Amino acid sequence: MREDGVGWDEVSWWALNRLYGVDLPAGDGAGYLHDDEQVRAWLGELRRRRGR
């Protein structure tokens, strides 16, 4: 990510760090580590950080 020539701002880095591994399984047949409610909360936080 750092070698692609793109200048990532702080909010973009925050979002990328949240989404990294978002599809990790919680265990055998247990669904995902991060649920829809948590992802919606991240979206709300992203919108606050972006000022929308």
C-alpha positions in Angstrom: 0.0 0.0 0.0 2.8 2.4 0.8 4.6 1.8 -2.5 1.7 2.5 -4.9 2.4 6.2 -5.2 -0.9 7.2 -3.7 -0.9 9.6 -0.8 -3.3 8.1 1.7 -4.8 10.5 4.3 -5.4 9.6 7.9 -9.1 8.8 7.5 -8.4 6.5 4.6 -5.8 4.6 6.6 -8.3 4.3 9.5 -10.9 2.8 7.1 -8.4 0.4 5.5 -7.3 -0.8 8.8 -10.9 -1.5 9.9 -11.8 -3.3 6.7 -8.6 -5.4 6.6 -9.7 -9.0 7.5 -13.4 -8.1 7.7 -14.2 -11.5 6.1 -12.3 -13.6 8.6 -14.2 -16.5 9.9 -15.0 -16.6 13.7 -14.5 -20.4 13.8 -15.9 -23.5 12.3 -19.4 -22.7 11.2 -19.6 -19.7 13.5 -20.0 -17.0 10.8 -17.6 -14.1 10.5 -15.4 -12.5 13.2 -17.0 -9.1 12.5 -20.8 -8.9 12.2 -23.1 -6.5 10.2 -23.7 -4.4 13.3 -20.0 -3.8 13.8 -19.5 -2.9 10.1 -22.4 -0.5 10.2 -20.8 1.2 13.3 -17.6 1.5 11.4 -19.5 3.1 8.5 -21.0 5.6 10.9 -17.6 6.4 12.4 -16.1 6.8 8.9 -18.9 9.3 8.0 -18.2 11.3 11.2 -14.5 11.3 10.5 -15.1 12.5 6.9 -17.4 15.2 8.2 -20.7 14.0 6.6 
